[in-house]
Amino acid sequence: MTMVIQLMDGEEVIDTCEVAAFVNGECRGAARAEDGLYYLIIAGEGSGQAIEIRTYTMDGFITLDNRLTYATDQNIGTPWEPYVIDLSNLPTSIHSVTADDDTNWWTLQGYKIGKRPLQPGVYIHNGRKVVVKAPYANPQ
């Protein structure tokens, strides 16, 4: 099975992640972005199994999409019409964050990390999803 995926955060293309397809907890394929698209080859047998598309942050795996089903020889998305996953629509367990300082950072799993993360990924800061693209350098 193959997929062409484009990660978006609203209108912004996200090309700094690695995405992977998991079936029953087993990684069946992984890809990094090439020209803003993730070309994913998903190995396996036995159509009808649920697929989870995940990415990894310093806090572990984050499920980006779990609505797909594995089908042998199926193609989802093309370079001209990729399968779009909008990171701004990911569900989180954080409903409100009230502090207004730079120590108010959370993982998507709801763990408070207390400072701006150094690892690229998707986080919650002041109640909004934030994509950290590169290691943060604190200006002197």
Disulfide bonds with the S-S distance in Angstrom:
none
